[in-house]
Amino acid sequence: MTHKIKTTSIVTEEEVKTILSTIMKIPSKPGYNSYVQAYAEAGLSMYGTMLKAQIPYVLSNLQYWKGSTARESKAKLKEFIKQPDR
């Protein structure tokens, strides 16, 4: 019996900002993307703990973003906020 060990990699602020830029390109839907895009846009100008504090707002408004890119991006954002501050 083999056990898979989950390894986590460090998610950089640069990766987070790339994801936020991608979120900004999601086609707008009335009442939905306006919030997530506003939070993502604000996050693009943040660093460190301020950026980390912004990510939960972004994640809470991404419930309708689906697909493999969405899953990978959301996982990276969640991992980023779990990381200890450097």
C-alpha positions in Angstrom: 0.0 0.0 0.0 1.5 3.3 -1.0 0.7 6.7 0.6 0.9 9.9 -1.4 2.5 12.7 0.5 1.0 16.0 -0.2 3.8 18.5 -0.9 3.1 22.2 -0.8 5.1 24.7 -2.7 5.5 28.3 -1.9 3.2 30.5 -3.8 4.8 33.9 -4.5 3.2 37.3 -4.6 4.1 37.4 -8.3 2.0 34.2 -8.9 -0.9 35.7 -6.9 -0.8 38.9 -9.0 -0.8 36.8 -12.2 -3.9 35.1 -11.0 -5.5 38.4 -10.0 -4.7 39.7 -13.5 -6.4 36.6 -15.0 -9.5 37.2 -12.8 -9.7 40.7 -14.2 -10.1 39.2 -17.7 -13.1 37.0 -16.7 -16.1 38.2 -18.8 -18.4 40.3 -16.7 -21.8 39.1 -15.6 -24.2 41.6 -14.0 -23.9 41.6 -10.2 -21.2 38.9 -10.1 -17.8 40.0 -11.5 -18.1 43.6 -10.4 -17.1 42.6 -6.9 -14.5 40.0 -7.6 -12.9 42.3 -10.2 -12.8 45.2 -7.8 -11.2 43.1 -5.1 -8.7 41.6 -7.6 -7.8 45.1 -9.0 -7.2 46.4 -5.4 -5.1 43.3 -4.7 -2.8 44.1 -7.6 -1.5 47.2 -5.8 -1.0 45.4 -2.5 1.9 43.5 -1.0 2.7 41.3 2.0 0.1 41.0 4.7 -2.3 43.5 3.0 -2.3 41.3 -0.1 -2.8 38.2 2.1 -5.8 39.9 3.8 -7.4 40.8 0.4 -7.4 37.2 -1.0 -10.3 35.9 1.1 -12.5 38.7 -0.4 -11.4 37.6 -3.8 -12.0 33.9 -3.1 -15.5 34.5 -1.6 -16.6 36.0 -4.9 -15.2 33.3 -7.2 -17.9 30.7 -6.7 -19.0 30.8 -10.3 -15.5 30.6 -11.8 -15.3 26.9 -13.0 -12.8 24.7 -14.8 -9.2 23.5 -14.4 -7.7 27.0 -14.4 -10.2 28.1 -11.8 -9.5 25.1 -9.6 -5.7 25.5 -9.8 -5.9 29.3 -9.2 -8.2 29.0 -6.2 -5.9 26.3 -4.7 -2.9 28.6 -5.1 -4.7 31.5 -3.6 -5.7 29.4 -0.6 -2.2 28.1 -0.2 -0.8 31.7 -0.3 -3.0 32.8 2.6 -1.9 29.8 4.7 1.8 30.5 4.2 3.6 32.2 7.1 4.6 35.8 6.5 8.2 36.2 5.3 
